[in-house]
Amino acid sequence: MEDIKIEDAIEKISKIFSEDGFCTEFFCIKIEEKTSISFSKDGDRYIINFSENKPKIMLSKYVKYYINLNYIILGKSGGYISVGILPRIPFKYSWLS
C-alpha cells in the first residue's frame, strides 16, 4: 500500500469538523460543539491541541465508548492521538480511509 503524504492526512483528518465526522475502521472523531483548538509545529511534526470542550472520539462501532480527544500529532509517516488519561495511540496514514 502506498504511503499517504502528510498533506493528504491533514485533509482527511479535517473531516472531524464535518457533520459526519472523521472515521476509520477503529475509531470516529467528531466535534459537536464549540471547542478551543490550537495548531503548532515542532520540527517536522504538526500538533493539533484541544483545550476546552474537547471533541469526543468513539472507540468502538458495536459498543459505543466515547472519550475526550486531547490532541493529535502528525508526523511524516503517521501520528498519535491522545485520548482521556490513556497513553497516546499511534497510527499510520495508510490506515486512513
N, C-alpha and C positions, 0 to 999 in steps of 0.2 A: 504494500500500500504506500502511495506517495505521501511524503510529509507535507503538512499544511503550513504555509507561511504565517508568521505572527499577525500580519495584516488581515489575513483571511480569518484567523481565530478571533481577532478583535471584532470583526464584522459579525461573525456567528454569535459571539457572546453578547453583543449589543442587543440581541433579541430578548434579554432579560427585561428590557424596557417596553416590550410589545405586549399586546393584550393576551397572547397565548404563552408568553414567557420563553425561556430557552430550555430545551430538554435534550438529554442524551439517553442512552439506554439505561443509565444508572441513576440519574437524578434530574430534577427540574428546578429552575430558579425563576422567580417572578417577583418584580417589585409591584406591590399592590397599593402602596400609599407613598406619600412624600417621604423621602429619605435624604440623608446627608451623604454626599459622595465626594471623595477627593481622589485625584489622579496624580501619580508621581512616577518618576523614572529613576531607577537605581542601576547604573551601568547599562546592561542590555536587557534589564527586566522592567516591565511596566507593572505598577501596583494600583489596583482599584480598591479603595478602602471605604467601608460603610460604617458611619459612626452613630447616627441616630435613626430610629425607625428602620432598622436593618431589614433587608429583604429576607424572605423565607425560602428555604430550599427544601424540596420534597425528596426524601431519600429512597422511597420505595413506591413502585407502581401499585402493588397489591395491598399492602398495609401502609397507608399514608402516614409518614412520620415527618413533621415539619420542624426545622431547627433554624436559628438565625445564621445568616451568612455574614461573616466578619470582614473578609477581604478575598480578593482574587489576585494572584501573582501570575504574570505572563512572561515566559522566557522564550528562548529561541526555538525549542522543540516541544515545549509543554509548559505546564504551570502547576499551581497549587490553589486549592480553595481552603479557607479556614471556616469551620462551622462550629458554633457553640463553644464548648470547652475541649473539644476533641483535638488531637494533633492535626496539623494541616495535611490535606489529602492531595497526593499528586495525580496529575492526569496528562495524557499525551494529546496533542492536537489531532492525531489520526483517529482518536476515539470520538471526536466531534462529528455529529451527523449533519 
